[in-house]
Amino acid sequence: MLVLLLPAKGTAVEMSPEIETALALCARCATLPDEEIPAAASTVRSLVEKLEAERNPADKVWLFRLKRCGSFLAYRAEAAADGEEKPAQ
């Protein structure tokens, strides 16, 4: 039996501090005060626009996660505006 060991072609993509901060906002979104939600949504939205403009294939995973995060922040902002309860964690 012949076994050929080759190094993996793919490499881990570094997360920029800007992306890390935006994703941390999403992780804390359920506990953020209602007043901070619009600013957090704006931060995520601007980062998504920046990454889409750059069109770097390595950023696809971050773009996907940031879009999901942005959707959740938009929901929270809408719920806060309507006076609804925060979603349970």
Buried (B, 14 or more C-beta within 10 A) or exposed (E): EEEEEEEEEEEEEEBEEBBEBBBEBBEEBEEBEEEBBBEBBEBBBEBBEEBEEEEEEEBEEBBEBBBEBBEBBBBBBEBBEEEEEBEEE
